[in-house]
């Protein structure tokens, strides 16, 4: 099994972004602030969820950091073959 496509509907800076993946090793590259880590965090979130910290740490956790820019909730799909 492998992820064949990621649809980042509302996740971080992405809105309706599709990422097609092939079997085997896939390389995601780009310049600074291009969204490489956001794509990685989306994959980790799809597999394990996104933990929300409490208290003062909550301002800097992945949950707050990857909130969609439009203010709506997280949304996306991972297609598996």
Secondary structure, DSSP 8 states (H G I E B T S, - for coil): --EEEEEEEEETTEEEEEEE--SS------STTSSHHHHHHHHHHHHH------GGGGGGSHHHHTS-TTS---EEEEEE-
